[in-house]
């Protein structure tokens, strides 16, 4: 069997009946591979994945990048917090000063990246 060398987790979903967990990965060349496993198998993977994550030094290479389908920004009612939501996950609450610094970093990285040619996918 040939191993698919995933570099990015692009999508996760639970089947409508809740019986299967689905993951979609992309490799360095842009090829996509989806898997669908029973929810019980997904639950069995939790301690394995936690063990792998705990054994990995902070900042070590090999971390999968997630590509959300949607994102939204808002603010908390009655608090000076910016809310950042990806897909249907619970939003992140970010302190105002941190959100301002993040906005600057996003702008810098976006400007830098826009000057770089798009990589060719084979």
N, CA, C and O atoms as a GROMACS GRO file, in nm:
protein
  488
    1UNK      N    1   0.085  -0.118   0.000
    1UNK     CA    2   0.000   0.000   0.000
    1UNK      C    3   0.090   0.123   0.000
    1UNK      O    4   0.187   0.129   0.075
    2UNK      N    5   0.058   0.220  -0.082
    2UNK     CA    6   0.134   0.344  -0.090
    2UNK      C    7   0.082   0.442   0.016
    2UNK      O    8  -0.038   0.459   0.033
    3UNK      N    9   0.176   0.507   0.088
    3UNK     CA   10   0.139   0.602   0.193
    3UNK      C   11   0.112   0.739   0.134
    3UNK      O   12   0.191   0.789   0.053
    4UNK      N   13   0.002   0.800   0.173
    4UNK     CA   14  -0.033   0.937   0.132
    4UNK      C   15   0.032   1.030   0.233
    4UNK      O   16   0.002   1.022   0.353
    5UNK      N   17   0.119   1.118   0.187
    5UNK     CA   18   0.193   1.208   0.277
    5UNK      C   19   0.119   1.340   0.291
    5UNK      O   20   0.149   1.437   0.222
    6UNK      N   21   0.023   1.343   0.380
    6UNK     CA   22  -0.059   1.463   0.403
    6UNK      C   23   0.024   1.574   0.465
    6UNK      O   24   0.109   1.549   0.551
    7UNK      N   25  -0.001   1.695   0.421
    7UNK     CA   26   0.063   1.812   0.481
    7UNK      C   27  -0.039   1.905   0.545
    7UNK      O   28  -0.005   1.987   0.630
    8UNK      N   29  -0.165   1.893   0.503
    8UNK     CA   30  -0.269   1.983   0.552
    8UNK      C   31  -0.399   1.909   0.574
    8UNK      O   32  -0.442   1.829   0.491
    9UNK      N   33  -0.461   1.935   0.687
    9UNK     CA   34  -0.596   1.887   0.714
    9UNK      C   35  -0.689   1.999   0.669
    9UNK      O   36  -0.689   2.108   0.728
   10UNK      N   37  -0.768   1.974   0.566
   10UNK     CA   38  -0.851   2.081   0.510
   10UNK      C   39  -0.996   2.077   0.554
   10UNK      O   40  -1.066   2.178   0.548
   11UNK      N   41  -1.042   1.961   0.600
   11UNK     CA   42  -1.184   1.952   0.636
   11UNK      C   43  -1.207   1.839   0.733
   11UNK      O   44  -1.147   1.732   0.721
   12UNK      N   45  -1.294   1.862   0.829
   12UNK     CA   46  -1.342   1.756   0.916
   12UNK      C   47  -1.493   1.768   0.923
   12UNK      O   48  -1.547   1.878   0.917
   13UNK      N   49  -1.558   1.656   0.936
   13UNK     CA   50  -1.704   1.659   0.943
   13UNK      C   51  -1.754   1.531   1.010
   13UNK      O   52  -1.686   1.428   1.009
   14UNK      N   53  -1.870   1.540   1.067
   14UNK     CA   54  -1.940   1.425   1.120
   14UNK      C   55  -2.056   1.398   1.025
   14UNK      O   56  -2.125   1.490   0.983
   15UNK      N   57  -2.076   1.273   0.991
   15UNK     CA   58  -2.185   1.238   0.900
   15UNK      C   59  -2.318   1.282   0.960
   15UNK      O   60  -2.330   1.294   1.082
   16UNK      N   61  -2.418   1.307   0.877
   16UNK     CA   62  -2.548   1.354   0.929
   16UNK      C   63  -2.608   1.263   1.036
   16UNK      O   64  -2.677   1.311   1.126
   17UNK      N   65  -2.583   1.133   1.027
   17UNK     CA   66  -2.639   1.043   1.128
   17UNK      C   67  -2.548   1.028   1.250
   17UNK      O   68  -2.583   0.957   1.345
   18UNK      N   69  -2.431   1.095   1.248
   18UNK     CA   70  -2.340   1.093   1.362
   18UNK      C   71  -2.261   0.965   1.379
   18UNK      O   72  -2.193   0.947   1.480
   19UNK      N   73  -2.270   0.877   1.282
   19UNK     CA   74  -2.204   0.747   1.297
   19UNK      C   75  -2.064   0.741   1.238
   19UNK      O   76  -1.990   0.646   1.263
   20UNK      N   77  -2.026   0.844   1.159
   20UNK     CA   78  -1.894   0.843   1.095
   20UNK      C   79  -1.828   0.979   1.111
   20UNK      O   80  -1.895   1.082   1.118
   21UNK      N   81  -1.695   0.978   1.116
   21UNK     CA   82  -1.614   1.098   1.124
   21UNK      C   83  -1.532   1.105   0.996
   21UNK      O   84  -1.467   1.007   0.958
   22UNK      N   85  -1.535   1.220   0.930
   22UNK     CA   86  -1.470   1.234   0.800
   22UNK      C   87  -1.360   1.338   0.806
   22UNK      O   88  -1.378   1.445   0.865
   23UNK      N   89  -1.246   1.307   0.745
   23UNK     CA   90  -1.132   1.398   0.739
   23UNK      C   91  -1.084   1.408   0.595
   23UNK      O   92  -1.081   1.307   0.524
   24UNK      N   93  -1.048   1.527   0.553
   24UNK     CA   94  -0.992   1.546   0.419
   24UNK      C   95  -0.855   1.608   0.434
   24UNK      O   96  -0.838   1.709   0.502
   25UNK      N   97  -0.757   1.546   0.370
   25UNK     CA   98  -0.618   1.591   0.375
   25UNK      C   99  -0.572   1.631   0.235
   25UNK      O  100  -0.628   1.588   0.135
   26UNK      N  101  -0.469   1.716   0.230
   26UNK     CA  102  -0.405   1.754   0.105
   26UNK      C  103  -0.255   1.731   0.121
   26UNK      O  104  -0.200   1.754   0.229
   27UNK      N  105  -0.190   1.684   0.014
   27UNK     CA  106  -0.045   1.667   0.020
   27UNK      C  107   0.025   1.789  -0.039
   27UNK      O  108  -0.041   1.885  -0.080
   28UNK      N  109   0.156   1.786  -0.043
   28UNK     CA  110   0.235   1.901  -0.089
   28UNK      C  111   0.210   1.935  -0.235
   28UNK      O  112   0.239   2.047  -0.279
   29UNK      N  113   0.158   1.841  -0.311
   29UNK     CA  114   0.132   1.865  -0.454
   29UNK      C  115  -0.015   1.897  -0.482
   29UNK      O  116  -0.056   1.905  -0.598
   30UNK      N  117  -0.094   1.916  -0.376
   30UNK     CA  118  -0.233   1.956  -0.393
   30UNK      C  119  -0.331   1.842  -0.411
   30UNK      O  120  -0.450   1.866  -0.431
   31UNK      N  121  -0.285   1.719  -0.404
   31UNK     CA  122  -0.377   1.605  -0.415
   31UNK      C  123  -0.455   1.592  -0.285
   31UNK      O  124  -0.401   1.609  -0.176
   32UNK      N  125  -0.584   1.563  -0.298
   32UNK     CA  126  -0.673   1.550  -0.183
   32UNK      C  127  -0.702   1.402  -0.156
   32UNK      O  128  -0.708   1.320  -0.248
   33UNK      N  129  -0.718   1.372  -0.028
   33UNK     CA  130  -0.753   1.235   0.011
   33UNK      C  131  -0.849   1.246   0.129
   33UNK      O  132  -0.816   1.307   0.231
   34UNK      N  133  -0.966   1.186   0.116
   34UNK     CA  134  -1.065   1.188   0.224
   34UNK      C  135  -1.075   1.049   0.284
   34UNK      O  136  -1.066   0.948   0.214
   35UNK      N  137  -1.094   1.046   0.416
   35UNK     CA  138  -1.121   0.919   0.484
   35UNK      C  139  -1.247   0.936   0.569
   35UNK      O  140  -1.278   1.045   0.616
   36UNK      N  141  -1.316   0.827   0.585
   36UNK     CA  142  -1.436   0.825   0.668
   36UNK      C  143  -1.426   0.704   0.759
   36UNK      O  144  -1.415   0.591   0.712
   37UNK      N  145  -1.429   0.729   0.889
   37UNK     CA  146  -1.415   0.620   0.986
   37UNK      C  147  -1.536   0.619   1.080
   37UNK      O  148  -1.598   0.723   1.101
   38UNK      N  149  -1.568   0.504   1.136
   38UNK     CA  150  -1.676   0.501   1.234
   38UNK      C  151  -1.642   0.589   1.354
   38UNK      O  152  -1.525   0.601   1.391
   39UNK      N  153  -1.741   0.650   1.414
   39UNK     CA  154  -1.719   0.738   1.529
   39UNK      C  155  -1.648   0.665   1.643
   39UNK      O  156  -1.570   0.727   1.716
   40UNK      N  157  -1.673   0.537   1.658
   40UNK     CA  158  -1.606   0.459   1.764
   40UNK      C  159  -1.456   0.452   1.739
   40UNK      O  160  -1.376   0.458   1.833
   41UNK      N  161  -1.416   0.439   1.613
   41UNK     CA  162  -1.274   0.436   1.579
   41UNK      C  163  -1.214   0.574   1.604
   41UNK      O  164  -1.102   0.584   1.654
   42UNK      N  165  -1.287   0.680   1.570
   42UNK     CA  166  -1.239   0.816   1.597
   42UNK      C  167  -1.216   0.835   1.747
   42UNK      O  168  -1.117   0.894   1.787
   43UNK      N  169  -1.307   0.785   1.828
   43UNK     CA  170  -1.291   0.794   1.974
   43UNK      C  171  -1.169   0.716   2.020
   43UNK      O  172  -1.099   0.760   2.112
   44UNK      N  173  -1.142   0.601   1.958
   44UNK     CA  174  -1.023   0.522   1.993
   44UNK      C  175  -0.895   0.596   1.957
   44UNK      O  176  -0.791   0.574   2.020
   45UNK      N  177  -0.900   0.683   1.857
   45UNK     CA  178  -0.781   0.758   1.815
   45UNK      C  179  -0.744   0.872   1.910
   45UNK      O  180  -0.629   0.916   1.911
   46UNK      N  181  -0.839   0.920   1.987
   46UNK     CA  182  -0.814   1.036   2.075
   46UNK      C  183  -0.693   1.014   2.165
   46UNK      O  184  -0.603   1.098   2.164
   47UNK      N  185  -0.686   0.907   2.244
   47UNK     CA  186  -0.568   0.892   2.330
   47UNK      C  187  -0.438   0.874   2.251
   47UNK      O  188  -0.332   0.917   2.296
   48UNK      N  189  -0.445   0.813   2.134
   48UNK     CA  190  -0.326   0.795   2.051
   48UNK      C  191  -0.276   0.932   2.004
   48UNK      O  192  -0.157   0.961   2.014
   49UNK      N  193  -0.367   1.015   1.953
   49UNK     CA  194  -0.329   1.148   1.904
   49UNK      C  195  -0.280   1.237   2.018
   49UNK      O  196  -0.186   1.314   2.000
   50UNK      N  197  -0.343   1.227   2.134
   50UNK     CA  198  -0.298   1.305   2.250
   50UNK      C  199  -0.157   1.264   2.290
   50UNK      O  200  -0.076   1.349   2.324
   51UNK      N  201  -0.127   1.135   2.284
   51UNK     CA  202   0.005   1.084   2.319
   51UNK      C  203   0.110   1.136   2.219
   51UNK      O  204   0.218   1.178   2.259
   52UNK      N  205   0.077   1.134   2.091
   52UNK     CA  206   0.169   1.184   1.989
   52UNK      C  207   0.192   1.333   2.009
   52UNK      O  208   0.306   1.379   2.003
   53UNK      N  209   0.086   1.408   2.033
   53UNK     CA  210   0.099   1.552   2.053
   53UNK      C  211   0.182   1.584   2.177
   53UNK      O  212   0.262   1.677   2.175
   54UNK      N  213   0.163   1.510   2.284
   54UNK     CA  214   0.236   1.534   2.408
   54UNK      C  215   0.384   1.501   2.394
   54UNK      O  216   0.469   1.563   2.458
   55UNK      N  217   0.417   1.403   2.311
   55UNK     CA  218   0.555   1.360   2.294
   55UNK      C  219   0.633   1.453   2.200
   55UNK      O  220   0.756   1.450   2.198
   56UNK      N  221   0.562   1.533   2.125
   56UNK     CA  222   0.627   1.621   2.027
   56UNK      C  223   0.672   1.748   2.096
   56UNK      O  224   0.593   1.812   2.166
   57UNK      N  225   0.800   1.788   2.079
   57UNK     CA  226   0.846   1.913   2.139
   57UNK      C  227   0.769   2.033   2.085
   57UNK      O  228   0.730   2.034   1.968
   58UNK      N  229   0.748   2.133   2.168
   58UNK     CA  230   0.675   2.253   2.125
   58UNK      C  231   0.747   2.315   2.006
   58UNK      O  232   0.869   2.330   2.007
   59UNK      N  233   0.671   2.351   1.905
   59UNK     CA  234   0.728   2.416   1.787
   59UNK      C  235   0.796   2.321   1.690
   59UNK      O  236   0.858   2.365   1.594
   60UNK      N  237   0.785   2.191   1.714
   60UNK     CA  238   0.849   2.094   1.625
   60UNK      C  239   0.779   2.089   1.491
   60UNK      O  240   0.660   2.119   1.480
   61UNK      N  241   0.854   2.050   1.390
   61UNK     CA  242   0.798   2.038   1.255
   61UNK      C  243   0.698   1.924   1.251
   61UNK      O  244   0.696   1.838   1.340
   62UNK      N  245   0.615   1.922   1.149
   62UNK     CA  246   0.520   1.814   1.132
   62UNK      C  247   0.379   1.851   1.171
   62UNK      O  248   0.290   1.766   1.165
   63UNK      N  249   0.356   1.973   1.211
   63UNK     CA  250   0.223   2.017   1.250
   63UNK      C  251   0.138   2.037   1.126
   63UNK      O  252   0.180   2.104   1.031
   64UNK      N  253   0.019   1.981   1.124
   64UNK     CA  254  -0.071   1.997   1.011
   64UNK      C  255  -0.134   2.135   1.015
   64UNK      O  256  -0.169   2.187   1.121
   65UNK      N  257  -0.149   2.193   0.899
   65UNK     CA  258  -0.214   2.323   0.887
   65UNK      C  259  -0.360   2.302   0.851
   65UNK      O  260  -0.390   2.222   0.762
   66UNK      N  261  -0.449   2.371   0.918
   66UNK     CA  262  -0.592   2.360   0.889
   66UNK      C  263  -0.632   2.472   0.795
   66UNK      O  264  -0.582   2.584   0.807
   67UNK      N  265  -0.722   2.444   0.703
   67UNK     CA  266  -0.775   2.543   0.611
   67UNK      C  267  -0.925   2.554   0.632
   67UNK      O  268  -1.001   2.476   0.576
   68UNK      N  269  -0.968   2.651   0.712
   68UNK     CA  270  -1.113   2.663   0.735
   68UNK      C  271  -1.186   2.706   0.609
   68UNK      O  272  -1.132   2.777   0.525
   69UNK      N  273  -1.310   2.661   0.597
   69UNK     CA  274  -1.394   2.701   0.484
   69UNK      C  275  -1.446   2.843   0.505
   69UNK      O  276  -1.457   2.920   0.409
   70UNK      N  277  -1.477   2.877   0.628
   70UNK     CA  278  -1.531   3.010   0.658
   70UNK      C  279  -1.465   3.066   0.782
   70UNK      O  280  -1.415   2.993   0.867
   71UNK      N  281  -1.466   3.198   0.791
   71UNK     CA  282  -1.422   3.264   0.914
   71UNK      C  283  -1.505   3.390   0.931
   71UNK      O  284  -1.556   3.447   0.835
   72UNK      N  285  -1.519   3.431   1.055
   72UNK     CA  286  -1.598   3.550   1.086
   72UNK      C  287  -1.536   3.621   1.205
   72UNK      O  288  -1.475   3.559   1.292
   73UNK      N  289  -1.553   3.752   1.208
   73UNK     CA  290  -1.501   3.835   1.315
   73UNK      C  291  -1.616   3.915   1.374
   73UNK      O  292  -1.703   3.963   1.301
   74UNK      N  293  -1.618   3.929   1.505
   74UNK     CA  294  -1.720   4.008   1.573
   74UNK      C  295  -1.661   4.061   1.703
   74UNK      O  296  -1.540   4.059   1.724
   75UNK      N  297  -1.748   4.107   1.791
   75UNK     CA  298  -1.701   4.152   1.921
   75UNK      C  299  -1.798   4.105   2.029
   75UNK      O  300  -1.917   4.084   2.004
   76UNK      N  301  -1.743   4.090   2.148
   76UNK     CA  302  -1.823   4.043   2.261
   76UNK      C  303  -1.910   4.156   2.313
   76UNK      O  304  -1.870   4.273   2.311
   77UNK      N  305  -2.028   4.122   2.358
   77UNK     CA  306  -2.118   4.220   2.416
   77UNK      C  307  -2.075   4.249   2.559
   77UNK      O  308  -2.064   4.158   2.641
   78UNK      N  309  -2.051   4.375   2.588
   78UNK     CA  310  -2.017   4.414   2.724
   78UNK      C  311  -1.872   4.391   2.763
   78UNK      O  312  -1.834   4.415   2.878
   79UNK      N  313  -1.789   4.346   2.670
   79UNK     CA  314  -1.648   4.325   2.699
   79UNK      C  315  -1.565   4.378   2.582
   79UNK      O  316  -1.613   4.384   2.468
   80UNK      N  317  -1.443   4.416   2.609
   80UNK     CA  318  -1.354   4.464   2.504
   80UNK      C  319  -1.276   4.346   2.447
   80UNK      O  320  -1.154   4.339   2.458
   81UNK      N  321  -1.350   4.255   2.386
   81UNK     CA  322  -1.292   4.134   2.328
   81UNK      C  323  -1.338   4.121   2.183
   81UNK      O  324  -1.455   4.145   2.151
   82UNK      N  325  -1.245   4.085   2.097
   82UNK     CA  326  -1.277   4.056   1.958
   82UNK      C  327  -1.299   3.906   1.947
   82UNK      O  328  -1.224   3.828   2.005
   83UNK      N  329  -1.402   3.866   1.874
   83UNK     CA  330  -1.433   3.725   1.856
   83UNK      C  331  -1.391   3.682   1.716
   83UNK      O  332  -1.420   3.751   1.618
   84UNK      N  333  -1.325   3.569   1.708
   84UNK     CA  334  -1.279   3.514   1.581
   84UNK      C  335  -1.329   3.371   1.572
   84UNK      O  336  -1.297   3.288   1.657
   85UNK      N  337  -1.408   3.342   1.468
   85UNK     CA  338  -1.468   3.209   1.453
   85UNK      C  339  -1.424   3.148   1.320
   85UNK      O  340  -1.422   3.215   1.217
   86UNK      N  341  -1.390   3.019   1.324
   86UNK     CA  342  -1.357   2.942   1.205
   86UNK      C  343  -1.460   2.832   1.190
   86UNK      O  344  -1.488   2.758   1.284
   87UNK      N  345  -1.516   2.822   1.071
   87UNK     CA  346  -1.618   2.722   1.041
   87UNK      C  347  -1.727   2.726   1.148
   87UNK      O  348  -1.772   2.834   1.185
   88UNK      N  349  -1.769   2.611   1.197
   88UNK     CA  350  -1.877   2.606   1.296
   88UNK      C  351  -1.824   2.584   1.437
   88UNK      O  352  -1.899   2.541   1.526
   89UNK      N  353  -1.695   2.613   1.458
   89UNK     CA  354  -1.635   2.595   1.591
   89UNK      C  355  -1.672   2.710   1.682
   89UNK      O  356  -1.717   2.816   1.636
   90UNK      N  357  -1.654   2.690   1.810
   90UNK     CA  358  -1.676   2.798   1.907
   90UNK      C  359  -1.576   2.910   1.877
   90UNK      O  360  -1.462   2.883   1.840
   91UNK      N  361  -1.617   3.036   1.893
   91UNK     CA  362  -1.526   3.146   1.860
   91UNK      C  363  -1.414   3.161   1.964
   91UNK      O  364  -1.429   3.124   2.080
   92UNK      N  365  -1.304   3.216   1.917
   92UNK     CA  366  -1.194   3.253   2.006
   92UNK      C  367  -1.222   3.395   2.054
   92UNK      O  368  -1.256   3.481   1.972
   93UNK      N  369  -1.209   3.423   2.182
   93UNK     CA  370  -1.221   3.557   2.237
   93UNK      C  371  -1.079   3.610   2.256
   93UNK      O  372  -0.999   3.551   2.328
   94UNK      N  373  -1.049   3.723   2.192
   94UNK     CA  374  -0.914   3.778   2.194
   94UNK      C  375  -0.919   3.919   2.253
   94UNK      O  376  -1.002   4.000   2.214
   95UNK      N  377  -0.830   3.946   2.347
   95UNK     CA  378  -0.824   4.079   2.408
   95UNK      C  379  -0.796   4.182   2.299
   95UNK      O  380  -0.727   4.153   2.201
   96UNK      N  381  -0.848   4.302   2.318
   96UNK     CA  382  -0.838   4.408   2.218
   96UNK      C  383  -0.696   4.431   2.170
   96UNK      O  384  -0.672   4.437   2.049
   97UNK      N  385  -0.601   4.444   2.262
   97UNK     CA  386  -0.462   4.472   2.224
   97UNK      C  387  -0.402   4.358   2.143
   97UNK      O  388  -0.328   4.380   2.048
   98UNK      N  389  -0.434   4.236   2.181
   98UNK     CA  390  -0.385   4.119   2.109
   98UNK      C  391  -0.447   4.116   1.969
   98UNK      O  392  -0.378   4.085   1.871
   99UNK      N  393  -0.575   4.147   1.960
   99UNK     CA  394  -0.643   4.150   1.830
   99UNK      C  395  -0.582   4.256   1.739
   99UNK      O  396  -0.567   4.234   1.618
  100UNK      N  397  -0.548   4.371   1.795
  100UNK     CA  398  -0.485   4.477   1.714
  100UNK      C  399  -0.349   4.431   1.662
  100UNK      O  400  -0.316   4.455   1.546
  101UNK      N  401  -0.269   4.366   1.747
  101UNK     CA  402  -0.139   4.314   1.705
  101UNK      C  403  -0.157   4.205   1.599
  101UNK      O  404  -0.080   4.199   1.503
  102UNK      N  405  -0.258   4.120   1.616
  102UNK     CA  406  -0.287   4.016   1.519
  102UNK      C  407  -0.325   4.077   1.385
  102UNK      O  408  -0.281   4.030   1.280
  103UNK      N  409  -0.407   4.182   1.388
  103UNK     CA  410  -0.447   4.249   1.264
  103UNK      C  411  -0.325   4.303   1.189
  103UNK      O  412  -0.316   4.292   1.066
  104UNK      N  413  -0.232   4.361   1.262
  104UNK     CA  414  -0.109   4.412   1.200
  104UNK      C  415  -0.028   4.298   1.137
  104UNK      O  416   0.021   4.311   1.026
  105UNK      N  417  -0.016   4.188   1.210
  105UNK     CA  418   0.060   4.074   1.158
  105UNK      C  419  -0.008   4.014   1.036
  105UNK      O  420   0.059   3.977   0.940
  106UNK      N  421  -0.140   4.004   1.039
  106UNK     CA  422  -0.214   3.953   0.923
  106UNK      C  423  -0.192   4.043   0.801
  106UNK      O  424  -0.171   3.994   0.690
  107UNK      N  425  -0.197   4.174   0.823
  107UNK     CA  426  -0.175   4.268   0.713
  107UNK      C  427  -0.034   4.255   0.656
  107UNK      O  428  -0.015   4.253   0.535
  108UNK      N  429   0.066   4.246   0.744
  108UNK     CA  430   0.206   4.232   0.700
  108UNK      C  431   0.225   4.104   0.620
  108UNK      O  432   0.284   4.105   0.512
  109UNK      N  433   0.174   3.993   0.673
  109UNK     CA  434   0.191   3.865   0.604
  109UNK      C  435   0.115   3.863   0.472
  109UNK      O  436   0.165   3.808   0.374
  110UNK      N  437  -0.003   3.922   0.468
  110UNK     CA  438  -0.082   3.927   0.345
  110UNK      C  439  -0.010   4.009   0.239
  110UNK      O  440  -0.004   3.970   0.123
  111UNK      N  441   0.046   4.123   0.279
  111UNK     CA  442   0.120   4.208   0.185
  111UNK      C  443   0.242   4.135   0.132
  111UNK      O  444   0.271   4.139   0.012
  112UNK      N  445   0.313   4.069   0.222
  112UNK     CA  446   0.433   3.996   0.183
  112UNK      C  447   0.399   3.883   0.088
  112UNK      O  448   0.467   3.862  -0.013
  113UNK      N  449   0.294   3.809   0.119
  113UNK     CA  450   0.254   3.695   0.038
  113UNK      C  451   0.199   3.737  -0.099
  113UNK      O  452   0.217   3.665  -0.197
  114UNK      N  453   0.134   3.851  -0.105
  114UNK     CA  454   0.077   3.895  -0.233
  114UNK      C  455   0.186   3.927  -0.335
  114UNK      O  456   0.158   3.929  -0.455
  115UNK      N  457   0.307   3.953  -0.289
  115UNK     CA  458   0.419   3.983  -0.379
  115UNK      C  459   0.489   3.856  -0.429
  115UNK      O  460   0.576   3.863  -0.516
  116UNK      N  461   0.451   3.740  -0.374
  116UNK     CA  462   0.514   3.614  -0.411
  116UNK      C  463   0.428   3.542  -0.515
  116UNK      O  464   0.305   3.541  -0.505
  117UNK      N  465   0.493   3.484  -0.615
  117UNK     CA  466   0.422   3.410  -0.718
  117UNK      C  467   0.352   3.288  -0.657
  117UNK      O  468   0.404   3.225  -0.565
  118UNK      N  469   0.237   3.258  -0.708
  118UNK     CA  470   0.160   3.140  -0.663
  118UNK      C  471   0.237   3.014  -0.701
  118UNK      O  472   0.283   3.002  -0.815
  119UNK      N  473   0.252   2.917  -0.606
  119UNK     CA  474   0.326   2.795  -0.640
  119UNK      C  475   0.250   2.712  -0.744
  119UNK      O  476   0.128   2.706  -0.744
  120UNK      N  477   0.328   2.647  -0.831
  120UNK     CA  478   0.268   2.560  -0.932
  120UNK      C  479   0.234   2.426  -0.869
  120UNK      O  480   0.318   2.366  -0.802
  121UNK      N  481   0.113   2.380  -0.890
  121UNK     CA  482   0.072   2.248  -0.841
  121UNK      C  483   0.074   2.152  -0.959
  121UNK      O  484   0.013   2.179  -1.063
  122UNK      N  485   0.142   2.042  -0.944
  122UNK     CA  486   0.155   1.945  -1.054
  122UNK      C  487   0.054   1.837  -1.040
  122UNK      O  488   0.049   1.746  -1.123
   0.00000   0.00000   0.00000
